[in-house]
Amino acid sequence: MTAIAITGMGLTGTLRLTWVQDNLAHVLDHSHTDETSGTWNGLACPGHGLALGTDVDDATLQRLAAESEIADLIWEAPDELTAEHAQAFQAAMRAHHAGQSEHAERLWENLGAIWSRAWSANYAALEFMQNTGLTRFAPVKPQRWVVASFEHHTSPHGLPRPHVHNIVVTG
């Protein structure tokens, strides 16, 4: 695994890169059970008929991954966003449990706005990485990846903070 911090160009957070060796079992075992559906992302998606921002379907992900090398590229939220996320989440849960549905709904909307910022940062990090390139994937830049992105508020993967788990398919 390789970890880098991105602090320039308005990007914040940490990227963790791991080469996938399990034929996507770490994703497919959780898909549609304890994870939100993934979202298609990446410069190569339109060329494969995948509309950006639409839900990932497992069969297409498996087909594309079978033809390519794959990597996990995880974007972790910076400390400020993690703290803001935790505060909003806890407040929304308290309001929900107290039966304050209107107040809870406003807090859930706030949490959605926080996640919108997280998705923007993740997208910027992916764009940066595709333009920078990984020589193992291709010598030509910008690289065109198909990316299946999954949002996690917390994680059974051992990451204590909000993050976006990106499955990068390079072929």
C-alpha positions as CSV (number, residue, x, y, z in Angstrom):
1,M,0.0,0.0,0.0
2,T,1.1,3.5,-0.8
3,A,-0.3,6.6,1.0
4,I,0.2,10.2,-0.1
5,A,-1.2,13.4,1.3
6,I,-2.5,15.9,-1.2
7,T,-2.2,19.5,0.1
8,G,-1.6,21.6,-3.1
9,M,-4.0,22.7,-5.7
10,G,-6.8,23.1,-3.2
11,L,-6.9,19.4,-2.6
12,T,-6.9,18.0,0.9
13,G,-7.1,14.5,2.3
14,T,-5.1,11.3,2.0
15,L,-5.0,8.9,-0.8
16,R,-4.2,5.2,-0.2
17,L,-3.3,3.0,-3.2
18,T,-3.5,-0.8,-3.0
19,W,-3.3,-3.3,-5.9
20,V,-6.4,-5.5,-5.9
21,Q,-5.6,-9.3,-5.6
22,D,-9.0,-10.7,-4.6
23,N,-11.0,-10.4,-7.8
24,L,-13.1,-7.7,-6.2
25,A,-14.4,-9.9,-3.3
26,H,-13.7,-7.1,-0.9
27,V,-16.3,-5.0,-2.8
28,L,-18.7,-7.6,-4.1
29,D,-19.1,-9.3,-0.7
30,H,-20.6,-6.1,0.7
31,S,-22.3,-4.8,-2.4
32,H,-26.0,-4.2,-1.9
33,T,-25.9,-5.4,1.7
34,D,-24.0,-3.2,4.1
35,E,-22.7,-0.7,1.6
36,T,-24.3,2.0,-0.5
37,S,-24.2,1.4,-4.3
38,G,-21.2,2.6,-6.1
39,T,-21.1,5.5,-8.5
40,W,-19.5,5.4,-12.0
41,N,-16.7,7.9,-12.2
42,G,-13.5,8.4,-14.2
43,L,-12.4,9.7,-17.6
44,A,-13.0,6.4,-19.4
45,C,-16.6,5.8,-18.3
46,P,-18.3,7.5,-21.3
47,G,-16.2,5.5,-23.7
48,H,-17.6,2.3,-22.1
49,G,-21.2,3.6,-22.2
50,L,-21.3,4.3,-18.4
51,A,-23.0,7.5,-17.6
52,L,-21.0,9.4,-14.9
53,G,-22.8,9.6,-11.6
54,T,-25.0,6.5,-12.2
55,D,-25.1,3.4,-10.0
56,V,-22.4,0.7,-10.5
57,D,-23.8,-2.7,-11.4
58,D,-21.7,-5.6,-10.3
59,A,-21.8,-7.5,-13.6
60,T,-20.3,-4.6,-15.5
61,L,-17.7,-4.0,-12.9
62,Q,-16.7,-7.7,-12.9
63,R,-16.5,-7.7,-16.7
64,L,-14.3,-4.6,-16.9
65,A,-12.1,-5.8,-14.0
66,A,-11.5,-9.2,-15.7
67,E,-9.9,-7.4,-18.6
68,S,-7.6,-5.2,-16.6
69,E,-5.4,-4.6,-13.7
70,I,-7.3,-3.0,-10.8
71,A,-6.4,-0.9,-7.8
72,D,-8.1,0.5,-4.7
73,L,-7.6,4.2,-4.5
74,I,-9.1,5.4,-1.2
75,W,-9.6,9.1,-0.6
76,E,-9.8,9.8,3.2
77,A,-11.3,13.0,4.5
78,P,-9.1,15.5,6.2
79,D,-9.4,16.1,10.0
80,E,-11.7,19.2,9.6
81,L,-14.2,17.4,7.4
82,T,-14.1,14.3,9.7
83,A,-14.9,16.4,12.7
84,E,-17.7,18.3,10.9
85,H,-19.1,15.0,9.7
86,A,-19.1,13.4,13.1
87,Q,-20.7,16.4,14.7
88,A,-23.5,16.5,12.1
89,F,-24.1,12.8,12.2
90,Q,-24.3,12.6,16.0
91,A,-26.7,15.6,16.1
92,A,-28.9,14.1,13.4
93,M,-29.0,10.8,15.2
94,R,-29.9,12.5,18.5
95,A,-32.7,14.4,16.9
96,H,-34.0,11.3,15.2
97,H,-34.0,9.3,18.4
98,A,-35.8,12.2,20.2
99,G,-38.6,12.1,17.6
100,Q,-37.7,15.6,16.2
101,S,-38.2,14.6,12.6
102,E,-38.1,18.1,11.0
103,H,-34.9,19.0,12.9
104,A,-33.4,15.6,12.1
105,E,-34.2,16.1,8.4
106,R,-32.4,19.5,8.3
107,L,-29.4,17.9,10.0
108,W,-29.4,15.0,7.5
109,E,-29.5,17.6,4.7
110,N,-26.4,19.3,6.3
111,L,-24.7,15.9,6.4
112,G,-25.5,15.5,2.6
113,A,-23.9,18.9,2.0
114,I,-20.7,17.8,3.9
115,W,-20.7,14.6,1.7
116,S,-21.0,16.8,-1.4
117,R,-17.8,18.5,-0.5
118,A,-16.2,15.1,0.1
119,W,-17.3,13.8,-3.3
120,S,-15.9,17.0,-4.9
121,A,-12.5,16.5,-3.2
122,N,-12.5,12.8,-4.3
123,Y,-13.3,13.7,-7.9
124,A,-10.5,16.3,-7.9
125,A,-8.1,13.8,-6.5
126,L,-9.1,11.2,-9.2
127,E,-8.7,13.9,-11.9
128,F,-5.3,14.8,-10.5
129,M,-4.2,11.2,-10.4
130,Q,-5.4,10.5,-14.0
131,N,-3.5,13.5,-15.2
132,T,-0.4,12.6,-13.2
133,G,-0.6,9.0,-14.1
134,L,0.7,5.8,-12.7
135,T,3.4,4.2,-14.8
136,R,2.2,0.7,-14.0
137,F,-1.2,1.6,-15.6
138,A,-0.1,3.3,-18.8
139,P,2.8,5.6,-20.1
140,V,0.4,8.0,-21.7
141,K,-1.2,10.9,-19.8
142,P,-3.9,11.7,-19.1
143,Q,-4.8,8.2,-18.2
144,R,-8.3,7.2,-18.8
145,W,-9.7,5.1,-16.0
146,V,-13.1,3.6,-15.2
147,V,-13.7,4.2,-11.6
148,A,-16.4,2.7,-9.3
149,S,-16.6,5.0,-6.2
150,F,-18.2,3.9,-3.0
151,E,-18.9,6.3,-0.1
152,H,-18.3,5.2,3.5
153,H,-19.2,7.2,6.6
154,T,-17.2,4.7,8.7
155,S,-15.6,1.5,7.7
156,P,-15.2,-2.2,8.5
157,H,-12.0,-1.8,6.5
158,G,-10.3,-0.3,9.5
159,L,-10.5,3.4,8.5
160,P,-12.0,5.5,11.3
161,R,-13.0,8.4,9.1
162,P,-15.3,9.1,6.2
163,H,-13.7,8.1,2.9
164,V,-14.5,7.2,-0.7
165,H,-13.3,3.8,-1.8
166,N,-12.5,4.0,-5.5
167,I,-12.0,0.8,-7.6
168,V,-9.8,1.9,-10.5
169,V,-10.0,-0.2,-13.7
170,T,-7.4,0.9,-16.2
171,G,-8.0,-1.1,-19.3
